[in-house]
């Protein structure tokens, strides 16, 4: 898999590139936001499987670069950030990032996240995403003002389309197919992230917070303490 590493620190980039290469990645190193955007141009070669985007760039704000990348390509983006607050992570997800890691991170954690987003993207590209089933096409899911179109992966609230990332949609679709049923955290992580890796739990919390914010319906997804989450169908 080709991976675009956006990192302005050459020493960090060299060490990380060596590790990634040992795990089978072909790494292209971009030292700035502009270099990253140039590398993602259609005529720049074979497409990348993942973009690993450090937010501390010298020429542009990393969040701004993330937004520009998402407008240019559907390639999964994993943000690397030293900002531990949930609000910053939600902001990145709202801009289209697929996942994030917080510095300092464990190398195996990073590899697990890269493989998780690439597996999910590959499943969607081959038509085996969360919206596929042997029973054929799905009718829209209607939950009060929320409408979820599974085949087109579109979500609207009171007729207004809401832009969700891949995993945000998959998480919402999973919960919405069985309103009121409590989904265990482990089950959600297995279904949406295709992994049983325990460290994904914090990512799940951030994605739930992002969904509540984007849909402007904080009570739609209820936290069942110590167990998981359930979707509470709103009144019509």
Secondary structure, DSSP 8 states (H G I E B T S, - for coil): -EEEEE-S-HHHHHHHHHHHHHTT-EEEEESSHHHHHHHTSGGGSS--SEEEEES--SSS-HHHHHHHHHHH---EEEEEES---HHHHHHHHHTT--EEEESS--HHHHHHHHHHHHHHHHHHHTT-STT--TT-----EEETTEEEETTTTEEEETTEEE---HHHHHHHHHHHTTTT--EEHHHHHHHHHS---TTHHHHHHHHHHHHHHHHT-TTSEEEETTTEEEE-----
